[in-house]
Amino acid sequence: MLFNWGSTLLAAIFSASLTAAFENPVREPAPDPSLVFADGTYHLTFTSYNRITIVRSNTLSGLPNGEQKTIWTDTNTTPATQASRAATAAPRVFCEDATPLAPTIANQHLADLIPPEGSRGGLDDNFAFSIDGTFLEVPGFGRYHVLSIRDNEFNQALAITQLDTDSWTVGAWHVISIPDQPWERNITGANPPPCDDLVGVNEALHPLYHGDDIWLCYSASNCATPNYSLGLLHWNGGDPLLKSSWDKTGPVFSQANGLYGTGHNSFFTSPDGTEIWNAFHATRNSAGSCGGDRFTSAQIVTFDENNNPNFGVPQPLGEILTPPSG
Protein backbone atom coordinates (compact mmCIF):
# COMPACT_ATOMS: atom_id res chain seq x y z
CA MET A 1 0.00 0.00 0.00
CA LEU A 2 2.82 2.38 0.92
CA PHE A 3 4.62 1.47 -2.29
CA ASN A 4 1.54 2.18 -4.34
CA TRP A 5 1.05 5.58 -2.63
CA GLY A 6 4.68 6.47 -3.23
CA SER A 7 4.51 5.40 -6.85
CA THR A 8 1.38 7.46 -7.37
CA LEU A 9 2.99 10.51 -5.79
CA LEU A 10 6.14 10.17 -7.89
CA ALA A 11 4.06 9.73 -11.01
CA ALA A 12 2.12 12.89 -10.21
CA ILE A 13 5.31 14.86 -9.58
CA PHE A 14 6.90 13.52 -12.76
CA SER A 15 3.80 14.31 -14.78
CA ALA A 16 3.67 17.86 -13.39
CA SER A 17 7.33 18.45 -14.19
CA LEU A 18 6.81 17.29 -17.75
CA THR A 19 3.84 19.61 -18.11
CA ALA A 20 5.88 22.59 -16.91
CA ALA A 21 8.98 21.75 -18.97
CA PHE A 22 9.56 22.70 -22.60
CA GLU A 23 11.94 21.89 -25.39
CA ASN A 24 13.38 23.81 -28.31
CA PRO A 25 12.45 24.85 -30.87
CA VAL A 26 9.43 26.66 -29.46
CA ARG A 27 8.18 27.51 -32.98
CA GLU A 28 9.15 26.34 -36.46
CA PRO A 29 9.48 27.95 -38.90
CA ALA A 30 9.94 31.26 -37.11
CA PRO A 31 12.90 33.42 -38.21
CA ASP A 32 13.74 36.80 -36.65
CA PRO A 33 11.71 36.26 -33.46
CA SER A 34 10.32 38.92 -31.16
CA LEU A 35 8.97 37.31 -27.97
CA VAL A 36 7.43 39.12 -25.00
CA PHE A 37 5.52 38.02 -21.89
CA ALA A 38 2.62 40.35 -21.04
CA ASP A 39 -0.77 39.97 -19.36
CA GLY A 40 0.00 36.38 -18.40
CA THR A 41 0.69 35.33 -21.99
CA TYR A 42 3.66 34.80 -24.30
CA HIS A 43 3.38 36.77 -27.55
CA LEU A 44 5.63 35.77 -30.47
CA THR A 45 5.99 37.42 -33.84
CA PHE A 46 8.49 36.61 -36.59
CA THR A 47 9.18 37.08 -40.28
CA SER A 48 6.23 35.92 -42.38
CA TYR A 49 7.20 37.97 -45.48
CA ASN A 50 3.74 39.11 -46.63
CA ARG A 51 2.09 39.71 -43.25
CA ILE A 52 2.66 40.28 -39.54
CA THR A 53 1.26 37.53 -37.34
CA ILE A 54 1.33 37.26 -33.56
CA VAL A 55 1.15 33.84 -31.91
CA ARG A 56 0.23 33.63 -28.24
CA SER A 57 0.20 30.96 -25.55
CA ASN A 58 0.22 30.76 -21.76
CA THR A 59 3.37 28.61 -21.93
CA LEU A 60 6.45 28.34 -24.11
CA SER A 61 5.56 24.72 -24.83
CA GLY A 62 2.21 25.88 -26.20
CA LEU A 63 3.65 28.22 -28.85
CA PRO A 64 3.91 25.57 -31.61
CA ASN A 65 0.11 25.33 -31.59
CA GLY A 66 -0.67 28.74 -30.12
CA GLU A 67 -3.50 31.06 -31.08
CA GLN A 68 -2.61 33.14 -34.15
CA LYS A 69 -3.79 36.57 -35.22
CA THR A 70 -2.67 38.49 -38.30
CA ILE A 71 -2.38 42.20 -37.47
CA TRP A 72 -1.18 43.40 -40.90
CA THR A 73 -1.24 41.99 -44.43
CA ASP A 74 0.60 43.13 -47.55
CA THR A 75 -2.06 44.18 -50.05
CA ASN A 76 0.43 44.54 -52.89
CA THR A 77 -0.68 42.12 -55.61
CA THR A 78 2.54 42.43 -57.61
CA PRO A 79 4.29 39.05 -57.88
CA ALA A 80 6.62 38.83 -54.91
CA THR A 81 10.33 38.80 -55.51
CA GLN A 82 12.83 37.95 -52.80
CA ALA A 83 13.50 41.65 -52.29
CA SER A 84 9.87 42.66 -51.97
CA ARG A 85 9.04 39.76 -49.64
CA ALA A 86 11.78 40.98 -47.34
CA ALA A 87 9.88 44.26 -47.07
CA THR A 88 7.89 42.89 -44.14
CA ALA A 89 10.70 41.09 -42.36
CA ALA A 90 11.68 41.18 -38.71
CA PRO A 91 8.67 42.73 -36.96
CA ARG A 92 9.16 43.63 -33.30
CA VAL A 93 6.59 43.95 -30.52
CA PHE A 94 7.11 46.20 -27.50
CA CYS A 95 4.98 47.69 -24.74
CA GLU A 96 5.84 51.39 -24.46
CA ASP A 97 3.83 53.28 -21.83
CA ALA A 98 1.53 50.22 -21.71
CA THR A 99 0.87 50.59 -25.45
CA PRO A 100 1.81 47.83 -27.93
CA LEU A 101 4.12 49.03 -30.70
CA ALA A 102 5.31 47.19 -33.79
CA PRO A 103 8.27 48.61 -35.72
CA THR A 104 9.11 46.63 -38.83
CA ILE A 105 11.15 46.68 -42.01
CA ALA A 106 9.19 48.54 -44.65
CA ASN A 107 9.22 48.87 -48.43
CA GLN A 108 12.61 48.71 -50.11
CA HIS A 109 14.51 47.95 -46.90
CA LEU A 110 13.64 51.15 -45.04
CA ALA A 111 12.92 50.94 -41.32
CA ASP A 112 9.40 51.94 -40.33
CA LEU A 113 7.94 53.19 -37.05
CA ILE A 114 4.43 52.05 -36.19
CA PRO A 115 3.03 54.15 -33.31
CA PRO A 116 -0.15 53.46 -31.30
CA GLU A 117 -3.72 53.24 -32.56
CA GLY A 118 -2.84 51.44 -35.76
CA SER A 119 -1.32 54.41 -37.58
CA ARG A 120 2.06 54.27 -39.26
CA GLY A 121 5.10 56.38 -38.52
CA GLY A 122 6.28 56.26 -42.12
CA LEU A 123 9.53 55.27 -43.75
CA ASP A 124 12.86 56.39 -42.39
CA ASP A 125 14.41 57.42 -45.70
CA ASN A 126 17.57 58.99 -44.29
CA PHE A 127 19.48 56.06 -45.78
CA ALA A 128 19.23 54.04 -48.97
CA PHE A 129 19.11 50.96 -46.77
CA SER A 130 17.87 50.70 -43.18
CA ILE A 131 16.46 47.65 -41.41
CA ASP A 132 15.68 46.19 -37.99
CA GLY A 133 14.49 49.37 -36.29
CA THR A 134 13.90 49.10 -32.54
CA PHE A 135 13.51 51.26 -29.44
CA LEU A 136 15.92 52.10 -26.62
CA GLU A 137 15.38 54.06 -23.40
CA VAL A 138 18.30 55.44 -21.37
CA PRO A 139 17.38 57.01 -18.00
CA GLY A 140 18.44 60.64 -17.80
CA PHE A 141 18.93 60.87 -21.57
CA GLY A 142 15.63 59.88 -23.15
CA ARG A 143 14.30 57.57 -25.83
CA TYR A 144 16.04 56.51 -29.02
CA HIS A 145 15.43 54.77 -32.32
CA VAL A 146 18.24 52.41 -33.37
CA LEU A 147 18.63 50.47 -36.60
CA SER A 148 21.01 48.89 -39.09
CA ILE A 149 22.14 50.93 -42.09
CA ARG A 150 24.42 50.50 -45.11
CA ASP A 151 27.33 52.96 -44.97
CA ASN A 152 29.66 54.27 -47.69
CA GLU A 153 32.24 51.57 -46.94
CA PHE A 154 29.80 48.73 -47.71
CA ASN A 155 29.36 47.94 -44.04
CA GLN A 156 26.03 47.14 -42.46
CA ALA A 157 26.43 49.40 -39.43
CA LEU A 158 24.39 50.40 -36.36
CA ALA A 159 22.96 53.91 -36.06
CA ILE A 160 21.04 55.76 -33.34
CA THR A 161 18.88 58.88 -33.13
CA GLN A 162 16.85 60.67 -30.46
CA LEU A 163 13.17 59.71 -30.63
CA ASP A 164 10.18 61.85 -29.69
CA THR A 165 7.29 59.45 -29.03
CA ASP A 166 4.80 62.32 -28.73
CA SER A 167 5.30 63.54 -32.30
CA TRP A 168 6.97 60.36 -33.63
CA THR A 169 9.87 62.31 -35.06
CA VAL A 170 13.59 61.61 -34.92
CA GLY A 171 16.72 63.73 -34.84
CA ALA A 172 20.09 63.41 -36.54
CA TRP A 173 21.57 59.95 -36.99
CA HIS A 174 24.85 58.79 -35.47
CA VAL A 175 26.77 55.58 -36.24
CA ILE A 176 27.75 53.76 -33.03
CA SER A 177 29.13 50.49 -34.42
CA ILE A 178 30.64 49.21 -37.65
CA PRO A 179 31.63 45.57 -38.30
CA ASP A 180 35.33 46.07 -37.58
CA GLN A 181 36.01 42.71 -35.89
CA PRO A 182 36.76 39.43 -37.73
CA TRP A 183 33.72 37.68 -36.19
CA GLU A 184 31.50 40.40 -37.70
CA ARG A 185 32.86 39.96 -41.22
CA ASN A 186 32.02 36.35 -42.13
CA ILE A 187 30.71 36.97 -45.62
CA THR A 188 32.65 34.66 -47.95
CA GLY A 189 30.77 31.51 -48.85
CA ALA A 190 27.38 32.93 -47.96
CA ASN A 191 24.60 31.28 -49.94
CA PRO A 192 22.90 33.26 -51.38
CA PRO A 193 25.80 35.70 -51.73
CA PRO A 194 25.41 39.09 -50.01
CA CYS A 195 24.20 42.17 -51.84
CA ASP A 196 26.69 44.42 -53.64
CA ASP A 197 30.15 44.46 -52.06
CA LEU A 198 29.07 43.95 -48.45
CA VAL A 199 32.10 43.41 -46.22
CA GLY A 200 30.57 43.05 -42.76
CA VAL A 201 27.27 42.98 -40.89
CA ASN A 202 25.85 44.55 -37.73
CA GLU A 203 22.05 44.20 -37.60
CA ALA A 204 18.99 43.07 -35.61
CA LEU A 205 19.41 45.16 -32.47
CA HIS A 206 17.53 44.57 -29.24
CA PRO A 207 18.02 46.33 -25.87
CA LEU A 208 18.97 44.41 -22.74
CA TYR A 209 18.41 45.96 -19.30
CA HIS A 210 19.62 44.49 -16.00
CA GLY A 211 20.16 46.50 -12.83
CA ASP A 212 21.76 49.79 -13.81
CA ASP A 213 23.35 48.33 -16.94
CA ILE A 214 22.14 48.75 -20.51
CA TRP A 215 23.30 46.85 -23.57
CA LEU A 216 22.36 46.78 -27.22
CA CYS A 217 22.50 43.19 -28.43
CA TYR A 218 22.98 42.74 -32.18
CA SER A 219 23.69 40.10 -34.80
CA ALA A 220 26.97 39.96 -36.69
CA SER A 221 28.14 38.45 -40.02
CA ASN A 222 25.90 37.33 -42.86
CA CYS A 223 22.85 35.24 -41.92
CA ALA A 224 23.62 32.89 -44.80
CA THR A 225 26.73 31.64 -42.98
CA PRO A 226 26.85 29.38 -39.91
CA ASN A 227 28.84 32.12 -38.16
CA TYR A 228 25.89 34.49 -37.74
CA SER A 229 26.18 35.29 -34.02
CA LEU A 230 25.36 37.75 -31.23
CA GLY A 231 27.46 40.66 -30.00
CA LEU A 232 26.93 43.29 -27.32
CA LEU A 233 27.37 47.04 -27.05
CA HIS A 234 27.52 48.06 -23.37
CA TRP A 235 26.54 51.63 -22.53
CA ASN A 236 29.32 53.15 -20.39
CA GLY A 237 27.38 56.18 -19.16
CA GLY A 238 28.21 58.73 -21.86
CA ASP A 239 25.99 60.39 -24.43
CA PRO A 240 24.17 57.48 -26.14
CA LEU A 241 24.55 59.26 -29.50
CA LEU A 242 28.34 58.90 -29.36
CA LYS A 243 30.17 55.78 -30.51
CA SER A 244 32.60 56.22 -27.60
CA SER A 245 29.72 55.61 -25.16
CA TRP A 246 29.37 51.99 -26.30
CA ASP A 247 31.87 49.20 -25.54
CA LYS A 248 31.78 46.21 -27.88
CA THR A 249 32.21 42.54 -26.91
CA GLY A 250 31.58 39.35 -28.81
CA PRO A 251 30.68 36.97 -30.01
CA VAL A 252 28.65 36.23 -26.89
CA PHE A 253 26.48 33.51 -28.46
CA SER A 254 27.32 31.42 -31.52
CA GLN A 255 26.79 28.07 -33.25
CA ALA A 256 26.94 24.86 -31.20
CA ASN A 257 25.24 21.48 -30.75
CA GLY A 258 23.82 21.35 -34.28
CA LEU A 259 22.35 24.86 -34.22
CA TYR A 260 23.86 27.16 -36.85
CA GLY A 261 23.42 30.87 -37.53
CA THR A 262 22.30 31.58 -33.96
CA GLY A 263 21.20 35.20 -34.02
CA HIS A 264 18.52 37.84 -34.59
CA ASN A 265 17.30 37.66 -31.02
CA SER A 266 15.01 39.39 -28.55
CA PHE A 267 14.76 39.31 -24.76
CA PHE A 268 11.77 38.59 -22.56
CA THR A 269 11.22 38.35 -18.81
CA SER A 270 9.90 35.33 -16.93
CA PRO A 271 6.30 35.48 -15.67
CA ASP A 272 7.48 36.44 -12.16
CA GLY A 273 9.90 39.06 -13.52
CA THR A 274 13.00 37.52 -11.93
CA GLU A 275 14.66 36.10 -15.06
CA ILE A 276 15.72 37.37 -18.48
CA TRP A 277 15.48 34.99 -21.42
CA ASN A 278 17.00 35.04 -24.89
CA ALA A 279 14.75 34.17 -27.85
CA PHE A 280 16.82 33.57 -30.98
CA HIS A 281 16.61 31.89 -34.33
CA ALA A 282 18.87 29.18 -35.72
CA THR A 283 18.92 26.62 -38.51
CA ARG A 284 19.85 22.95 -38.82
CA ASN A 285 21.60 23.82 -42.09
CA SER A 286 25.34 23.64 -41.38
CA ALA A 287 25.96 26.18 -44.16
CA GLY A 288 23.72 28.76 -42.48
CA SER A 289 20.50 30.20 -43.87
CA CYS A 290 18.53 33.40 -44.39
CA GLY A 291 15.42 31.44 -45.36
CA GLY A 292 12.32 29.80 -44.00
CA ASP A 293 14.17 26.87 -42.43
CA ARG A 294 15.03 28.96 -39.37
CA PHE A 295 13.26 28.31 -36.07
CA THR A 296 12.88 30.04 -32.70
CA SER A 297 14.48 28.74 -29.51
CA ALA A 298 14.63 30.18 -26.00
CA GLN A 299 17.27 29.99 -23.25
CA ILE A 300 17.84 31.77 -19.96
CA VAL A 301 20.46 34.54 -19.61
CA THR A 302 22.38 34.62 -16.33
CA PHE A 303 24.54 37.38 -14.83
CA ASP A 304 27.80 37.13 -12.88
CA GLU A 305 28.81 39.06 -9.74
CA ASN A 306 29.83 42.02 -11.92
CA ASN A 307 26.47 42.00 -13.74
CA ASN A 308 28.00 40.70 -16.97
CA PRO A 309 25.47 38.65 -18.97
CA ASN A 310 26.17 35.00 -19.78
CA PHE A 311 24.24 33.60 -22.73
CA GLY A 312 25.63 30.08 -22.40
CA VAL A 313 25.74 27.93 -25.54
CA PRO A 314 22.85 26.82 -27.76
CA GLN A 315 21.33 23.70 -26.24
CA PRO A 316 20.55 20.65 -28.41
CA LEU A 317 17.09 20.53 -29.93
CA GLY A 318 14.71 18.28 -28.05
CA GLU A 319 16.48 18.62 -24.70
CA ILE A 320 14.00 18.99 -21.82
CA LEU A 321 14.45 22.45 -20.27
CA THR A 322 13.11 24.12 -17.14
CA PRO A 323 10.62 26.83 -18.12
CA PRO A 324 10.83 30.50 -17.12
CA SER A 325 10.16 31.11 -13.42
CA GLY A 326 6.62 31.84 -12.31
N, C-alpha and C positions, 0 to 999 in steps of 0.2 A: 504493500500500500504506500509506504514511504517512497519507495523507488518510483512508483507510478506518479506520485505527486511531484517528485523532483523532476522527473522526465517532462511532465506537463509544463512545469514552471520554466525549465530550460528551453523547451520548444517555444513557449510564448515569448521569452526574452529574445531568442534567436530570430523569431518571426518579426518582432518589433524592430530589431536592429536592421534586418534586411529591408523593411519598409522604409526606414529612415535613410538608409544608405543610397548612394547613387554611383553611377559609373559614366565615364566619358566614352564617346562624345555625348553631350547633352542635346545636341540637335545636328542633323545631317540631311542634306547639305545646309550649310549656314556660314558663308564667308563674311568677314568684316563684322563681327558681332558687337552689338551694344546691349548690355544686360544690366538691368537695374532691379532692385527690390523695393517696392513701394506699396503701401496699403495692403500689406500681408500677401503680396503676390509678386512673383518674378515676371518681368516683362523683357522679352528678347526681340530685337529687330536685327536685320542683317541684309546683305545685298541680295535683292531679288530682280534687279536689272530694269524691269518695266513697272515696278510698283514698290510701295513701302508697306510692309506687313509687320504687325506686332503679334507675337505669340506669348500667351501668358499661362502660368501654372502656379499652384501653391507650393510646388516643390521643384527642385532641379530635375529629379527623375521623371517628372511629368511633362517636361518641355517637349520631348519627341512627339507627343500626342496632345499638346496643349491647345487651348482655344486660340483661333486665329482671327484677326481682323485687319483688313486692308484699309489704311488710312489715306492713301494716295495712289492714283493709277495714272500712268503715262497715256494720254489720249492721242499722242502722235501716231498716225496710221502709216507713216512712211516705213517701208521695210527696215527692220533694225539691223544696223551694222554693229560690229564689236564696239566701235567708238561711241555710237549713240546709246547702246545698251548700258555702257558704263556711266551714262549721264545720271543715272539714279543709283549709283553705288554708295556704299558705306553710310547709310543713315545712322544718326545718333539720337538717343532719347535722354533728356535730362529733366529734372524738376528744378526750375529756377523761380524762387519766390512762390513755391507751391504750384507753379504752372508748368505743364509739360511743354517742352520745346523739342523740335526735331530739325537740326541743321543737316544738310545733305549735300552731296555733289550734284551740281545742276548742269544745264546744257553746256556742252563743249568744254567740260572739265573746268567749270568755274564754281567755286564754293558759294553756297546759298545759305542765308539765314532765314529761318522760319519762326517768326515770333508767335505770341499767343493768338487765340481766337481764329486760327485757321488761315490767317493772312500770310503773305510771303514777304520776306525781307528783300528779295531781289538778288540778282547776281552780283558778286564781288568781281568787277572787271578791271581791277587794278593791275592784274597780271594776265598774260596770255594763257596761263595754266595755273589753276589753284584748286586743290582738292582737300578733303578730310577736315573741313572746318569744325572747330569745337570751341567750348567756352572755358575760361579760366577766371577764378576770382582770387585776388591777393589782398588780404586785410591791410588796410592803410593806404593802398594804392588804387584799388578799384577792380573793375571787370574788364576782361580782354577777350578778343577773338583771335584764335591762333589757327594756322593752317599750313599746308605744304604747297610750295610754289616751285616753278622752274626758273632758275636764275640765268644770267648771261654766260655762265661757265658750264652750262648743261648739267648742273646739279639740281636735284630735287631737294630744296632746302626748307627750313621751318621759319615762318614769319609770324609776327605778333603786332596787334594794334589795340589801342584803347577802344572799349565798346560802351556805348550809351544805350542801355536797354529800355530807356524811356522813349527815345526817338528812333532807336534801331539804326544808328549811324556809327561809323567808325572813323578813327583818325588816320594819321600817317602810319605806314607799315615799316617794320624793322626786322631784319633777318637776325635770328638768334642762334641758328645752327646750320652748318653746311656739312655734307658727308665727307669729312676730312680724315676719317680713320679707315684702315683697311677693311674692318668688319662691316663698314657702311657702303662699301664699293664693290660688292660681289655682283657683277653684271654679266661677265663673260659666261657664255653657255646657257644663258636664260632662254627658255622656250615657252612662248614666243619671244623673239629678241625685243629689247627695249626700244622705245620710240627714239628717233633722231640719234644724237650722239650722247645719250645719257651716260654719265660717268659714276654717279652715286645717288643713293636714295635716303632721304629722311621724310617720313610721311606718317599718317594715321596717329595723330597725337591724342592723348587722353590724360587729364590731370589726375594726380594722386596726392591725397592729403592725409597726413598722419601726425598727430600732435601739432607742433608748430612748424613742421616741415612741409614743403610743397615741391612736388616734382612734376615735370611733363614727361610722360612715357611716350615713346614713339617707335616706329618700325623702321628698320634699316636694311639696305640692299634690295635687290629686285625680288618681287614676290614669286617670280618664276624660277627662282633658285632655291635649293634646300636651306640656304644660309640666311633667308629672311628671318630677322630676329628682333628682339626688343632692346632699346637703350633708354637711358634716363638723362634728363636735364634737371639738376637740383638747383632750386632758387636759393641764392646765398644772401639775400636780404637787400640787394641793390634795386635800382629801377628796373622793373620787369621788361621794359622796352630795350634794354641794353644787353648785348650778347655777353658782356663781362659779368652779368648778374646770374648766369646759368653755367653750372659746372657739369660737364658731360662724363658719363661712365657707361661701359657696355662692352660686349653684349651682356645683359643681365638675364636673358632667357633665350635659349636657342635649341635647335633640333636635338632630339634624344629619343630612345626607346621606340623607334619606328614612327615618330611624328616629325614631319619635315615642314620647313617654312612656318615656324611657330611665331606668329605676329599678329598685327592689327587687332589690338586688344582693347578692353575696357575694364573698369573696376566697379565692383558692387559690394555693398556691405551685407553682412549676415542679418537675418531677421532680428536678432537682439542688439545689433549695432556694435558688437564687440570685435568683429573680424572684418578684414578686407580681403576680397577674392579677385582673382584675375580670370577674366573670360577672354579667350584667345582662339584664333583659328589655326588650323594645321591641315596637312594633307598626308595621305599614305604614300603619295608619289615621291619616290626618293630623288627625283629630279626637281622637285618643287612644282608649284602650280599657282596661277592666278585665276583659275577657273572654278567651275561648280563642284569640283570634287573636294572642296575644303569644308571642314566641319568645325563646330564650336565645342570647346572643352572648358572646364573650370577647375581652378586649383587655388588653394589658400595662399596668401602672401603673409609672411611673418616678418618681424622686425627685431634687430639685435639691440643690445644695451645702449647703443649710440643712435638708435632710431633709423638705422639703415635697412631698407627693405631687402628681403630675401625671397626670390621667386621660386627657388628650387629648380628642379628639372621636370620636363614634361613626363607625366606618368603614363605607363602603357595603357592602351585602350582596353576597356573591359575590366580593369582593376576596380575592386570594390572600395569606395572612398567614403569617409565620414562627411556628412553634409554640413553646410554652414550652421553655426550655432544659433539656437533659438527655434 
